[in-house]
Amino acid sequence: MARVLVMGLLAVMGWNTSAGAVRAAEPVGRYAVVVNKDVAAGPWGKVVKYLETKHQARTFTYDKSPDDARKSVGAFHPRYVCFVCPPTENFPAFAVIANKFCRTLDDDPYVDAVWGILTGFDEEHALELAKSEPVVIRRAFTKTLGPWLNWVPEGDYVTEWTRDRGELGVKKTGAEFALKSGGPKSDADDAKYVHQLLSEDTFDLIIGSGHGGHHNWMLMYPSGKGFLTAKGGTLTMTAPGVDLPLSAKRPKVYWAVGNCLTGVVNAGRNSYKDSYALAWMKSGARQYIGAVQSTWYELNWNMADWFLKQEGRWTFSESLFLLRQWSQYLLAENLVTGRDRQGTEFTDEIFVLYGDPALEARVERSRDAALAETLDVQDTGDKDVVRMTYKVKVNFVGEGNKRTSEKYDGWRIFCYLLPYQVTDVKVEKSGFAKVVCPGETLIWDAGKGLKVGDERSVTFTAKRVKN
């Protein structure tokens, strides 16, 4: 993806636009399967062949390291990269390799493909995940940040904080998220309450935070005696006097937004047989986002700005991709320094998506998106050259410490996934301070935070890269 920098005119331009999200066209892109040649030649070859058929994918094999295939994959210009791996892979190390791989398919610092790792307990489990149907997120469960439920039709919240023990929340269709008291008063009660909710198997999205490990999740933070533990592909809820097996099968996605280590599917003594992520992927999770190292920085929380707050505009995997683009812009433009920069670099590398990266998993729209974004695409008459006009209007600015919050004066920097890859970008007019267009992504910097009612646009010509 060729990197093109263009300076805006700093002129604020107005227009009339609806509050809804509009895609210029259905996403079109190449799909690359990257797999060890011996894996592709064995039983896991059926997974590779299925992806080839489902996505008209091209397979790239390697001998010792994915880097063996990097130049070939780069020349292919994929929209998606799927690494197919048996569960015996050393995933903490492989996730870092995969992340670097997908940032170095060309010579700019930005991520060059929406990527994920497809694995499973065995090839049959991986094939089942590859065959997943789209997931529509209507109902969510969260044990952190209850107000996030305002961005889904309905859901349930149970606090993770010991200081707030007993705090619950509910989001009903057509209503705002509401807190209530009278919830669990002990670790045992909390474990039983959460077990009951998850056992009802009505959730399309599960969000977890707090302490976690390769094989478990601690329900309360910063300390507690209630755990959801994986062993042999099954899940069990435990606490003093509590030992309850958990069974679920509803298709869903799992976002371990603030958990440490639950993305460690396999590493050393931590066998994949007791993997928390894989156990959930045996229990209905079609995709799982988790960390392969301990976390101390909150970069991944900003993924909500795409996945939740844009009301289904972006899929689960696209949202992680756009977060990576946003974080790379912060780094490339030296907008973060010191410990902040260190945390951005660190967190960007340790979160990984398991599952098919092209899976359609998105929130069902229930309100206006935080940003009204539109993209108008017109032919110019020149071969493969289009004129694109992107517009954004701010509908919502949240609270808290996220960089798009009121604390930072609103939405200063954001990014949008274009419907296809482009090159030779030439800006005709812009209301942004700076625009970066690395291939399939438009990254904008308003120079200062945008608040509710603020509008900006950019018009540019570009050459479409054909499949």
N, C-alpha and C positions, 0 to 999 in steps of 0.2 A: 504494500500500500504506500504509494508515494506521498510524502509529507509536503503540504503546501501551506505556507503561512501568508495570511493577508491581513493588512491593517484596516480596521474599520474607519468610517468617517465621523464616528461619534455623534451622528445625527439621529435623533429619535424620530422614528417614522410611525405614523398611525394608520390603522386600517380597521375594518369591521370583520370580525371572525367569530365563529361559534365557539362554545366552550369545549366542544368535543375534540377527540383525537382523530386525525385523518391521516391515513397512510396513502402515499402517492401511488403505490403499486404493491402488489404482493411481493414479499421478499424472494429474490432469485439469487442462487449462489451455488458454487461448487462445494461438494462434500468430500473431505479426505479422510480415509481410514488409515491410521498409522499403527503398525503392529509388528512385533518381532516375527521374523520369517519362519522360525520353528513353531511359534504359536499358530500362525496362519495355516501352516501345513498339517497341524494336528486337529484334535476334536473342536478346538475353538474356531476352526476355519468356517464352521457353519454360521457363527455369529458374523464373521466378516462378510460372507456371501449374502447373508440376509440384509446387512446394511448396504451392500452394493446394489441390491435389487430395490430396496425401499427408497433409497435416496439417490439412485443413479451415481453412486459414489465411486471414486477411484481409490484403490488400495496402494499404499506405499509401505514396503517392508524394510526392515533394518536387521542388521546382524547383532551388533553389540549395544548400540545406543540409537535413540530416535534421531540424534544429530546426523547419523549416516544418511538420512532421507530428507534432511532439512532443505537443501537446495532444490531438490525435485518438488517438494511440497510447495516451496515458495514460488516456483515457476508456474505452479498450478493455480495459484491465487484462490485458495479455498475460502468460502464463507464460514464453513464449519470444519473443525478438526476433531475427530473422535479417536482417542487412543484406546485400543482394545487390549486389556491386560488380564491375565489370570489373577486370582486373589493372592497368589504367593509373591507378587511383586512387592518390593520395598516402597510403599507408597509415599512416605514422607520425602524420600529422595526423588522419587519419580515425579511427584507433583511439582517440585522446584524445576526439574528438567523440562517438564511439559510447559510450564509457564514461560521459561526462557525460550524454549523452542518457538512458541507462538508469538513472541515479541521480536524474534529475529528472522522472520521469513523475508524481511526486507531490511533496509538500513535506517529506518526511523525508530524512535523509542516506543512507539505505540503497539498495542496488541493487534495482531493481524488476522485473527479468526476467533469466532465463538467456539470455545473448546470445552471438552469434558472427557472423563475417563469412564469407559464402559467396562465394568467388571461384574462379578457375582460369585456366589459360593462355588459354582461350576459353570460349564458352558451352557447348560440348560437354563440356569437362572439368568445368566447374561442375555440369552436369547429371548427369554420372557420379557426382560427389561427393554430390549431392542424393539419388541413388538408392541410396546405401550401405546395406548391411544391417548389423544389430547386430554389434559386435566384442566377442568374449569373450576376455579377456586371461588366457591360461594360461602364456605364456612371455614373459619380458622380457629385454632387454639394457640394461645400464647401464654408463656410464663414470664414474659418480660414486655414492657411498654404496652400496656393495655390500650392506650389511645390509637395504636396502629390499627385496631379493629375498625376504626371509623372508615377505613379504606377498603373494607370488604363488606358484602351484604350482611353477614352475621357471624358471631363467634363468641368464644368464652375466654376469660382471662382469670388466671390465678397468680397471685404475687409470688415472686421468687425471693423477695427480701424478708429476712427474719424480722427486721424492724417493723415491717408492715403485715406481719402474719395475721391471717384472717381476712385480708382484703381480696375481694373478688370483683369481677366486672363482666358485663354482658353487652353485646351488640345485637340488637334485633333489626330485622328488615324494616327500612324506612325510618329508623330512629338513630339517635346518637349513642355512642358508647357511654355506659353509665356504671359508675362504681357502686359497690355495696359492701357492707360488712357482714360479719357472722360466719365467715368461712373457717377453714381448718385452724385449730388452735395448737396442734402439735405436729411433729414430723410424721407420726403414724396416721393422724387424721388427714394430713396433706397427701400422703402417699395413697391412701384409700380414695380420697376425693378425685385426685388426678387419674387414678386407675379407672374409676368409674366413668369419667368423661371420655378417656381414650378408648375404653372398651365399648362404648356406644358406637364407635367407628363411624362418626358422622362428619369428620373433618377432612377437608381437601388440602389444608396447609397446617403444619405444625411448626411453631417457632420456639426454640429453646435457647436459654442463656445460662450463665453461671458456670460453676466448675464441671468439667467433664473429663473423660478419659477414653482410651481406646475402646473400652468395653462398657462404660456406664455414664450416667448423667446424675449429678446430685441435684435434687429438686429445689433445695433452698440455698440461698446465698447470703452471707459468705460461708456459712457452715451449716451442716445438717446431717441427719442420719437417715434420710429417705433417699433411695436410689432406684433408678430404672436401669437394670443390668442385662446385658446380652451374654448368652452362653449357648454355644452350639446352634446358633441361628434363631433362638427364641428369646423373648423378653420377659423379665420378671420384675415386679415392683416389690421392693423390700423396705422395711423400716422396723423399729422395735415392735415385735408382735405382729408384723405384717409380712406375708410371703404370698404374692398373688401373681399368677401367670397372666400375661397380657397378650391377647390375640386380636389382630386386626387384618383386614385385607382391602379396605377401600382404597382406590387409587388416589394418591396424594403426592405432595412434595414436602420435604423436610428441610427447614432452614435453621441450622445450628449457628445462629448469628453471633453469639458471644461465648460459645463453648470452646474450651481447649480440647484439642486432641481427638475429638470424635471422628475426624476424617482420617485417622490412622487406621486404615483397613488391615494392614499387615506390616509388621516391622519387628524383627528380632524375636523376642519372647512373646510379643503381642500377636498371637495368631489370628488370622482372618476368621477362624471358626468362632471366635468370641467377639467379632467386630460389632460395635453398636450400629454403625452405619449400615452394614450389610444386613443385620437383623431387621432393621426398619425397612430395608429394601426387600426383605422377605415378607414384610408385614404391610405391603401396599405402597411404600414410597417409590415412585418412579424416578425421582431425582433426589439427590441429597447434597446439600452444600455444607461443608464442615472444614475445620482447620486441622492441619497435619502437625502443628506445633502448638505450644502454649501461647495464648494470646494475652496481650497487655494493652492493646491499642484498638480503637473502635472504628477503623476504616470500614469494615464490612457492614456496619449499621447503616451507612449511607446508601446501601443498595435499595433501601426502602423508597428512596426518592424516585427510582425507576419502577421497581416491581410493584409497590403498593400505591404510591401517590399519583401515578399516571393512569391508574384505573384500567389495567389490561392492555395498555399500549405495547408493553414489552413482556416477553416471556421471562421465566425464571432464569434461564441461561443467558438470554440477551441482557438482562439486568446486571448480572455479574460482569459480563463483557463490558458494558457501558461504564460500570463502576471502575473497572480497570483502566479504561481510556481516560476517565476523569482524574484518577489518581496519577496517571502518567503525565497528564498535563500539569498538575501541581508540581511534580518533580522536574519536568522539563523546563518549566518557566520559573523555577526557583521560588515558588510561592509558599513553600514550607521549608523550615530550617530547624536545625538542632534536633531535639528529641522528637518533634513533630515530623520532621523529614525521615528520621530513622524509623519511626512507627509506620509511616506510609509505605516506605520501601519494604519493610518486614511483612506487614499484613497483606500487601498485594501478592506476595509470593506463596503464602501458606494456606489460602483458602482454595478449595477445589470443588468442582461439581462432578458428582458421579451420576452416570446415566447418559442417555443419548442427548447431545447438546442441541439437536434440532427438535426435540420434543416441544410441542405446543402446550405449555403450562402457564396460564395467565389468569389474573383476577377478573371475575365478572364485574362489569361496571355497575356501580350503585350510586354514584354521585359525580359531580364535575371533577375532572382531574386537577391536580395542583397547578399544572401548566397546560394551557390550551396551545398545542403545537400543531401547525399545519405545514405541509410541504406540497407545493404546486410544481409540477414538472411539465415542461413544454418542449417540443421539438424546435430546433433552431433552423432546420433546413440543411445544415451541414451534417455529413455522415457521422452518426453515433454521438453527435454533440447535442446536449440538452441544456435548457435553462431552468434552474431550480430557484424557487423563492421559498425560503423557510421563514415562518413567523411564530412568535411566541408571545403569549400574554399570561401574566401571573394571576392566578385565582386564589392562591393560598400560600402563606408563609408560616411555618410552624415555630414552635418553641424548642428549647433545649440547646445542646452543644453542637448539633450537626451543622456543617458549613453552609447549609441552605436555610438556616434558621434566622430568627429575628436578631439573635446575638451577632450574626455576621451580616446584618442588613439585608438578608434575603438571598435570592438566587443570583449569585455573581457568575458562576461557571457551571455549565451543563453540557450535555452532549446528546446527540440524536443519531439513531442508526438509519442511514440512507437505504433505499430499497435495493441498491446494487452498488457495486464498486465503480468508482470514477477516478479519472486522472485529469491532469491539465486544468486544474481549477483556476478560474479567473473571476474575481469578484467585480461586479458592476456597481453595486451600492450596498452599504451596510450601516446598521445602527449599533453595531457592537464595537468594542475597543479592539478586539482581535478575534479572528476565526482561524481555526486549524482544521484542515480536512484530510485526515490520514485514510484515504481509500474509501471505506464504507461508512465513515463516521464524520459528522459535523460537530466540532467542539467549539462552543462559543464562550467568550469572556466579555461580560458587559462593562468591565472596568470598575464597577461598583455594584453592590447588591440591588437586585430588582425587587420591588415590593408589589403588593396587590394592586392590580390595575396597570402596572407598567407593561409596555409593549416594545418589542424590538423585531427587526427583520434583517435578512441578508439575501441578496440576489446574486447568483453566480452562474457562469457557464462551466460545463465540464464534459469530458468525453467519457461515455459509458463503456465500461469493460464488458465485452460480450462473453457469454459462456462458450 
